[in-house]
Amino acid sequence: MYAYSLEEVATTQTIWMLFVLGATLLLGLFSVEAFFTLSFVGLLAVTQLYHPTGESPGWWRWLRLLTGVCFLVFGYVVYRQVLSVI
């Protein structure tokens, strides 16, 4: 079974983030919160697409830790948005 490398995952995420940056700038919708949120959605998609079968490589634990930290930041972004509405 083929095991994806960290370079493939990082390249896919980088391409997604560049696409998000270009699209939001082109549409005039860029904000740090929007960029982070869309990049985080991309990270979640990438982790699902490249999820290893069988034994996980060592770098996978760091990617899961990064995803957890991003969940915390995302929660803070949502919290700020809710406070701005209230």
Residue pairs with C-beta under 8 A, 6 or more apart in sequence:
1 53
1 54
3 52
3 57
4 50
4 52
6 57
6 59
6 63
8 50
9 46
9 47
9 50
9 63
12 46
12 49
12 50
13 39
13 42
13 43
13 46
16 39
16 42
16 45
16 46
17 39
17 42
20 35
20 38
20 39
20 42
21 30
21 35
24 30
24 31
24 34
24 35
24 38
33 77
33 80
33 81
36 73
36 74
36 77
37 74
37 77
40 70
40 73
40 74
43 66
43 67
43 70
44 67
47 63
47 64
47 67
52 60
